[in-house]
């Protein structure tokens, strides 16, 4: 028994969790905040890797390995790494993007 709800009660998730934000939204917010933090520190090695995309070698069969940029693209609704980098360079716009994506009031 968790949250005083027995498994036989068959409560829908909406009723159990109410207005709590989804875990995926929190993960998305933290991933975007980390990207903004790394972008603000050019002295870090991770800064060079933030928007890195492999462009050498031969692609193997099957699903390709996901890079950090691949996970940031759907979060920002942008497809070009140049656009993402430009948006991160403007911290005010980047914070607004994070707040609108995670549905936080300004």
Protein Blocks (a to p, Z undefined) as FASTA:
>chain_A
ZZhiafklopafklmnomaccfklmmmmmmmmmmmmmmmmmkbmklmmmmgccfedjdde
hjddddfklmmmmmnopabfklmmmmmmmmmlmmmmmmmmnopaZZ
